[in-house]
């Protein structure tokens, strides 16, 4: 660790009033069973006819089997397990961090979890369990080979769930053929492990969904998973999504579609199951929805939202009947009630514009709040602006705030209680403070315009916000140049006049952080005033061998920046941690790039693909390093690893 200092102990309107605009498709299968605003298919043949008519690309005209992926599975390799530890069990940490999640009480799957004593992580195709506390004695106590490509995991007490995808062969019937045809399709396994003995995890369950792993949430012992797959045709027939538990026969869930016409159709299967009841079949339903789907979950509801660039709708704006709006860019949102692993459809709504990510949605006081950007292009016009909507439990718009920051788009959104903090950007970074205390009358409280922008916003108490993004400056051509990584602390105690308390810029242009794309890479502990960011820093270095004065090149430093944060003192760098002592001339796919960080008591744990390093938070001393069973496999993280 470099230059370490003691850390201070401080820390919808228009479209939705119609609720549904489905018209043309309703008459096609009027006898089909309706499920709220979704329409249930009555047969496989009905699904095939619908997709051939409405989905872009239609059926498979080649006459040959078409598979979802078509890749042969890798052979399982039997690696030797790590030696079992012999020391007596160690006590757990009294204080430790957990995954940075959007909603308290709703866990989000990640490739790493910890319980204050053990760290559980996916390393390549291995589930590694480390006895991590006390840090001086940290070591791997078990390595479990995962059948497939592990994506993410959940931890709950002595149970652990690993999501892994693989391609599997199955036989499917084909029209006109007596003999079934073998096909390969992508499936997602939710492997359930009993980890009562961390040295010998036992697989006690396997819940399987066809399709690629997309996202998942866990509330208590109940997991809600979402997979997706493109319609899979074999000759002239569709292969339907399936779910199964263990070795039981697969079950085809009921399949629904919205009445609203879409441009493209993807099968999404949502399923809920208990990690302690290993025999019950998952409660699952399948939906033909659009691309660009976002999952958001509260403790009571699950929302699936997706962009639909359909025909422009022109109609009255909620609350202002005299105004009209027309845009093809809109988001459709379905609400499902969730309880004890059950998923029950409730209703659907629509809002103009599209979402940035899951933080564009939030549930509060029984209402859903939504932030969108409208982007629409045509021969006669080109528009871009931003909106905020409040929808009630029936998914009807009750509050509207539209046409924010014309010609800009949303870069970051964060709902916190009865406020929304919104960052838009074109040349400067307007930070809007939006009042949602009266859900029927959202309004702008204050606005701050500064250079740069934030990609992620994180609440700090009731009156401060931390933003992570990029610094910018105006170039000689009147445009914007993006510089290094920017961390900013905003004071919003005076909601009408938000101010930037402090900011730091790390590195040159090209400096980046996984925290910009994945909030789970962001570690902030308010009680400790501890902020840790994984960073890939581009540094400018002189080129003394050049015959041209002032010549320079760039090198890349990879590691983590550690800050103490307080409202009074702002952002103070207390140290840096690197897993590679030497800087490099490249910045991609390094196994030494820090991907995650966590703490147990007074120890910081930084995690790269190759190792976990333990560092003292008090003095920056390196305590220990544990090498992981890294064999050059791809990282499970959804963002580039530098």
ZAMARGU-4260 file (C-alpha; in steps of 0.2 Angstrom, whole numbers, plus 5000, padded with zeros to 4 digits):
<rodrens>
0) 5000/5000/5000 | 5006/5017/4996 | 5006/5034/5005 | 4994/5028/5018 | 4987/5040/5031
5) 4976/5035/5047 | 4958/5034/5042 | 4947/5045/5052 | 4932/5036/5060 | 4919/5047/5051
10) 4911/5042/5042 | 4770/5046/4917 | 4762/5057/4912 | 4755/5055/4894 | 4756/5037/4889
15) 4752/5028/4905 | 4735/5037/4908 | 4730/5025/4894 | 4737/5010/4905 | 4738/4999/4890
20) 4737/5004/4871 | 4735/4986/4865 | 4723/4985/4851 | 4727/4976/4835 | 4732/4959/4843
25) 4717/4957/4854 | 4706/4951/4841 | 4717/4938/4834 | 4715/4926/4849 | 4700/4933/4858
30) 4696/4916/4865 | 4713/4915/4874 | 4714/4916/4893 | 4719/4934/4899 | 4730/4936/4914
35) 4728/4954/4919 | 4735/4964/4905 | 4744/4949/4898 | 4736/4936/4886 | 4740/4918/4889
40) 4744/4907/4874 | 4732/4892/4872 | 4744/4881/4863 | 4761/4878/4855 | 4754/4881/4838
45) 4747/4897/4843 | 4764/4903/4849 | 4772/4897/4833 | 4759/4906/4822 | 4761/4922/4832
50) 4779/4923/4831 | 4779/4919/4812 | 4768/4934/4810 | 4774/4947/4822 | 4792/4943/4827
55) 4806/4950/4816 | 4814/4936/4807 | 4799/4925/4809 | 4802/4906/4808 | 4817/4897/4803
60) 4817/4895/4785 | 4833/4885/4783 | 4824/4868/4787 | 4839/4864/4798 | 4839/4863/4817
65) 4843/4881/4825 | 4849/4881/4842 | 4851/4894/4856 | 4870/4895/4856 | 4874/4879/4847
70) 4891/4877/4857 | 4896/4860/4863 | 4899/4859/4881 | 4916/4859/4889 | 4922/4843/4896
75) 4922/4843/4915 | 4939/4843/4922 | 4942/4835/4939 | 4954/4846/4948 | 4961/4841/4965
80) 4953/4849/4980 | 4962/4861/4991 | 4970/4853/5006 | 4958/4854/5021 | 4963/4866/5035
85) 4967/4858/5052 | 4967/4873/5063 | 4953/4876/5076 | 4938/4887/5070 | 4942/4905/5071
90) 4930/4918/5078 | 4920/4929/5066 | 4922/4947/5064 | 4911/4959/5074 | 4908/4971/5059
95) 4909/4967/5041 | 4902/4973/5024 | 4890/4965/5013 | 4885/4967/4995 | 4880/4985/4990
100) 4862/4983/4985 | 4849/4995/4979 | 4835/4990/4991 | 4838/4985/5009 | 4833/4968/5013
105) 4833/4963/4994 | 4850/4954/4990 | 4857/4955/4973 | 4867/4940/4966 | 4886/4943/4964
110) 4901/4933/4961 | 4907/4936/4979 | 4899/4935/4996 | 4905/4935/5014 | 4898/4932/5031
115) 4911/4940/5042 | 4922/4924/5043 | 4921/4916/5026 | 4923/4923/5009 | 4913/4913/4995
120) 4918/4917/4977 | 4918/4911/4960 | 4935/4909/4953 | 4934/4903/4935 | 4924/4888/4936
125) 4927/4885/4954 | 4918/4889/4970 | 4931/4894/4982 | 4928/4896/5001 | 4941/4905/5011
130) 4942/4906/5030 | 4946/4924/5029 | 4945/4929/5047 | 4957/4932/5056 | 4966/4939/5041
135) 4983/4933/5047 | 4977/4915/5045 | 4967/4917/5030 | 4967/4902/5018 | 4956/4892/5006
140) 4947/4878/5015 | 4938/4871/4999 | 4937/4872/4981 | 4921/4865/4972 | 4921/4862/4953
145) 4905/4870/4945 | 4897/4860/4931 | 4895/4874/4918 | 4900/4893/4918 | 4897/4901/4935
150) 4889/4918/4934 | 4884/4923/4952 | 4879/4917/4969 | 4868/4920/4984 | 4872/4916/5002
155) 4860/4913/5016 | 4866/4906/5032 | 4872/4888/5029 | 4865/4888/5011 | 4873/4894/4995
160) 4866/4896/4978 | 4877/4896/4962 | 4870/4901/4945 | 4879/4893/4931 | 4875/4892/4912
165) 4879/4877/4901 | 4874/4870/4884 | 4865/4853/4886 | 4858/4841/4873 | 4840/4836/4872
170) 4829/4827/4860 | 4814/4836/4853 | 4800/4831/4842 | 4799/4837/4824 | 4784/4838/4813
175) 4784/4825/4799 | 4798/4815/4808 | 4795/4799/4818 | 4812/4801/4826 | 4816/4815/4839
180) 4830/4827/4834 | 4844/4831/4845 | 4847/4849/4849 | 4859/4859/4860 | 4852/4873/4870
185) 4858/4885/4884 | 4851/4882/4901 | 4854/4890/4918 | 4856/4879/4934 | 4854/4886/4951
190) 4864/4874/4961 | 4860/4874/4980 | 4874/4869/4992 | 4873/4865/5010 | 4889/4873/5017
195) 4887/4868/5035 | 4904/4861/5033 | 4914/4874/5023 | 4927/4861/5020 | 4915/4850/5011
200) 4900/4859/5003 | 4886/4847/4998 | 4875/4850/4983 | 4858/4847/4989 | 4847/4854/4975
205) 4847/4859/4957 | 4834/4871/4949 | 4835/4872/4931 | 4828/4885/4919 | 4831/4885/4900
210) 4839/4901/4893 | 4854/4912/4899 | 4855/4919/4916 | 4850/4937/4916 | 4847/4943/4934
215) 4841/4937/4951 | 4836/4943/4969 | 4834/4935/4985 | 4823/4939/5000 | 4826/4928/5015
220) 4827/4910/5009 | 4817/4914/4993 | 4826/4917/4976 | 4818/4925/4961 | 4828/4922/4945
225) 4826/4928/4928 | 4832/4919/4912 | 4830/4924/4894 | 4831/4915/4877 | 4828/4919/4859
230) 4814/4909/4851 | 4822/4892/4846 | 4816/4884/4830 | 4819/4867/4824 | 4813/4865/4806
235) 4796/4873/4807 | 4792/4871/4826 | 4796/4881/4841 | 4805/4873/4856 | 4797/4880/4872
240) 4805/4886/4888 | 4806/4873/4902 | 4810/4872/4921 | 4814/4857/4931 | 4819/4852/4949
245) 4833/4839/4951 | 4830/4824/4940 | 4811/4827/4938 | 4803/4829/4921 | 4804/4846/4914
250) 4788/4857/4915 | 4783/4870/4902 | 4777/4886/4911 | 4762/4895/4905 | 4767/4908/4892
255) 4760/4925/4891 | 4762/4940/4879 | 4757/4958/4882 | 4743/4965/4870 | 4755/4980/4866
260) 4764/4976/4849 | 4783/4974/4850 | 4797/4974/4837 | 4806/4959/4844 | 4801/4945/4856
265) 4812/4936/4868 | 4806/4922/4880 | 4809/4928/4898 | 4806/4915/4912 | 4804/4921/4930
270) 4804/4908/4943 | 4804/4908/4962 | 4810/4895/4974 | 4816/4891/4991 | 4834/4887/4995
275) 4828/4876/5009 | 4814/4866/5001 | 4825/4857/4988 | 4811/4846/4980 | 4797/4858/4977
280) 4796/4864/4958 | 4799/4883/4956 | 4784/4894/4953 | 4788/4900/4935 | 4779/4909/4921
285) 4786/4913/4904 | 4783/4930/4895 | 4786/4935/4877 | 4794/4952/4880 | 4805/4964/4872
290) 4824/4967/4872 | 4833/4979/4884 | 4823/4972/4899 | 4827/4979/4917 | 4823/4970/4933
295) 4819/4979/4949 | 4813/4971/4965 | 4806/4978/4981 | 4802/4967/4996 | 4784/4965/4990
300) 4785/4967/4971 | 4795/4962/4956 | 4795/4974/4940 | 4800/4969/4923 | 4802/4984/4912
305) 4807/4985/4893 | 4809/4998/4880 | 4796/4998/4865 | 4800/5008/4850 | 4782/5006/4843
310) 4771/5018/4833 | 4770/5035/4841 | 4756/5038/4852 | 4748/5055/4854 | 4736/5058/4868
315) 4733/5069/4883 | 4746/5070/4897 | 4740/5065/4914 | 4736/5080/4924 | 4737/5092/4909
320) 4723/5088/4897 | 4727/5102/4886 | 4744/5096/4882 | 4748/5082/4870 | 4764/5072/4867
325) 4769/5060/4854 | 4784/5048/4854 | 4789/5031/4849 | 4801/5029/4863 | 4792/5022/4878
330) 4794/5009/4892 | 4782/4995/4897 | 4782/4990/4915 | 4774/4974/4922 | 4772/4972/4941
335) 4772/4955/4950 | 4768/4953/4968 | 4781/4941/4976 | 4779/4932/4993 | 4788/4916/4999
340) 4794/4911/4982 | 4777/4914/4973 | 4776/4926/4958 | 4759/4933/4955 | 4755/4945/4940
345) 4746/4961/4945 | 4746/4974/4931 | 4755/4984/4918 | 4759/5002/4914 | 4768/5013/4901
350) 4778/5029/4902 | 4787/5039/4888 | 4805/5036/4886 | 4817/5023/4891 | 4827/5018/4907
355) 4845/5020/4910 | 4846/5005/4922 | 4838/4997/4938 | 4841/5014/4947 | 4829/5022/4936
360) 4815/5013/4946 | 4811/5014/4964 | 4796/5009/4975 | 4791/5020/4989 | 4775/5022/4999
365) 4766/5009/4988 | 4770/5019/4972 | 4783/5016/4958 | 4794/5031/4954 | 4802/5031/4936
370) 4815/5042/4928 | 4816/5041/4909 | 4825/5049/4894 | 4815/5051/4878 | 4825/5050/4862
375) 4815/5051/4846 | 4822/5054/4828 | 4812/5057/4812 | 4814/5066/4796 | 4806/5082/4803
380) 4812/5082/4821 | 4824/5076/4833 | 4820/5077/4852 | 4829/5072/4868 | 4823/5076/4886
385) 4820/5068/4902 | 4805/5064/4913 | 4800/5058/4930 | 4784/5049/4934 | 4775/5042/4949
390) 4763/5027/4946 | 4751/5020/4959 | 4749/5001/4963 | 4737/5000/4948 | 4752/5006/4937
395) 4742/5022/4933 | 4752/5038/4932 | 4747/5050/4946 | 4762/5062/4945 | 4772/5069/4931
400) 4787/5080/4929 | 4793/5081/4910 | 4805/5090/4898 | 4819/5091/4910 | 4836/5096/4903
405) 4832/5097/4884 | 4845/5089/4872 | 4853/5079/4887 | 4851/5062/4894 | 4851/5054/4911
410) 4868/5048/4916 | 4863/5043/4934 | 4848/5042/4945 | 4846/5038/4963 | 4829/5039/4973
415) 4831/5042/4992 | 4816/5043/5002 | 4805/5057/4995 | 4819/5064/4984 | 4826/5060/4967
420) 4844/5065/4963 | 4846/5065/4944 | 4862/5068/4934 | 4860/5073/4915 | 4874/5078/4904
425) 4879/5086/4887 | 4892/5098/4891 | 4890/5101/4910 | 4884/5090/4924 | 4867/5097/4930
430) 4863/5088/4947 | 4844/5090/4950 | 4836/5088/4967 | 4818/5083/4964 | 4805/5083/4977
435) 4793/5068/4978 | 4785/5071/4995 | 4769/5074/4986 | 4768/5060/4973 | 4755/5069/4963
440) 4766/5085/4961 | 4784/5081/4958 | 4795/5096/4957 | 4812/5103/4955 | 4819/5109/4972
445) 4837/5114/4966 | 4850/5112/4953 | 4869/5112/4952 | 4879/5114/4936 | 4897/5109/4936
450) 4909/5101/4924 | 4909/5082/4922 | 4896/5070/4926 | 4892/5055/4937 | 4888/5038/4932
455) 4883/5032/4949 | 4876/5041/4964 | 4876/5034/4982 | 4867/5042/4997 | 4878/5048/5012
460) 4866/5051/5027 | 4851/5062/5024 | 4860/5077/5017 | 4875/5071/5006 | 4877/5062/4990
465) 4893/5054/4983 | 4895/5053/4964 | 4907/5043/4953 | 4909/5047/4935 | 4921/5057/4924
470) 4929/5074/4923 | 4926/5084/4907 | 4932/5100/4899 | 4928/5111/4884 | 4939/5108/4870
475) 4946/5120/4857 | 4932/5115/4845 | 4918/5119/4857 | 4914/5101/4861 | 4918/5091/4877
480) 4933/5081/4881 | 4932/5067/4894 | 4946/5067/4907 | 4950/5056/4922 | 4939/5047/4934
485) 4930/5059/4946 | 4923/5057/4963 | 4912/5071/4970 | 4904/5074/4987 | 4888/5085/4986
490) 4879/5093/5001 | 4860/5094/4998 | 4855/5099/5015 | 4849/5115/5007 | 4838/5107/4994
495) 4836/5123/4984 | 4855/5126/4983 | 4865/5110/4982 | 4884/5112/4982 | 4899/5102/4978
500) 4908/5100/4995 | 4924/5092/4987 | 4930/5082/4972 | 4945/5072/4966 | 4950/5067/4949
505) 4960/5051/4947 | 4972/5049/4932 | 4971/5054/4914 | 4958/5052/4900 | 4954/5033/4899
510) 4955/5030/4918 | 4940/5019/4923 | 4932/5009/4937 | 4920/4995/4937 | 4910/5005/4949
515) 4904/5015/4935 | 4895/5000/4927 | 4891/4989/4942 | 4887/4997/4959 | 4892/4980/4968
520) 4910/4986/4965 | 4907/5002/4975 | 4911/5000/4994 | 4905/5014/5006 | 4903/5011/5024
525) 4895/5027/5031 | 4899/5023/5050 | 4918/5021/5046 | 4918/5035/5033 | 4926/5022/5022
530) 4926/5023/5003 | 4935/5010/4992 | 4935/5011/4973 | 4943/4999/4961 | 4953/5009/4948
535) 4962/5006/4932 | 4972/5022/4931 | 4980/5029/4915 | 4996/5039/4921 | 5006/5051/4910
540) 5024/5047/4910 | 5039/5056/4902 | 5048/5049/4887 | 5066/5054/4891 | 5073/5044/4876
545) 5063/5054/4863 | 5071/5068/4853 | 5055/5078/4854 | 5054/5090/4869 | 5039/5086/4880
550) 5036/5069/4873 | 5026/5057/4884 | 5018/5041/4885 | 5005/5032/4896 | 5006/5018/4908
555) 4992/5009/4917 | 4991/5007/4936 | 4978/4995/4943 | 4972/4993/4961 | 4960/5002/4973
560) 4959/5019/4980 | 4954/5021/4998 | 4947/5037/5005 | 4940/5044/5021 | 4924/5054/5018
565) 4916/5066/5030 | 4904/5081/5027 | 4917/5092/5036 | 4933/5087/5028 | 4927/5080/5011
570) 4937/5067/5002 | 4954/5062/5009 | 4965/5049/5001 | 4971/5037/5014 | 4980/5025/5003
575) 4980/5014/4988 | 4981/4995/4986 | 4988/4986/4971 | 4989/4968/4967 | 5003/4971/4954
580) 5018/4981/4959 | 5023/4986/4941 | 5013/4997/4930 | 5009/4991/4913 | 5007/4998/4895
585) 4990/4989/4893 | 4974/4990/4902 | 4963/4975/4898 | 4960/4958/4905 | 4973/4959/4919
590) 4970/4945/4932 | 4978/4957/4945 | 4964/4971/4942 | 4954/4974/4958 | 4936/4969/4955
595) 4928/4970/4973 | 4933/4975/4990 | 4925/4971/5008 | 4930/4974/5026 | 4930/4963/5042
600) 4933/4973/5057 | 4949/4983/5054 | 4955/4974/5038 | 4952/4978/5020 | 4950/4964/5008
605) 4953/4968/4990 | 4949/4955/4977 | 4956/4952/4960 | 4954/4936/4948 | 4971/4930/4954
610) 4971/4934/4973 | 4964/4942/4989 | 4975/4954/4998 | 4972/4959/5016 | 4977/4976/5022
615) 4976/4985/5039 | 4964/4999/5038 | 4974/5008/5053 | 4991/5008/5045 | 4990/5002/5028
620) 5001/4987/5031 | 4999/4971/5021 | 4994/4957/5032 | 4991/4942/5020 | 4988/4937/5002
625) 4978/4921/4997 | 4981/4915/4979 | 4964/4910/4971 | 4962/4894/4960 | 4963/4906/4944
630) 4967/4896/4928 | 4964/4910/4915 | 4945/4907/4914 | 4934/4922/4910 | 4928/4933/4924
635) 4910/4931/4928 | 4908/4950/4930 | 4897/4959/4917 | 4910/4973/4914 | 4927/4973/4907
640) 4941/4968/4918 | 4957/4978/4916
</rodrens>
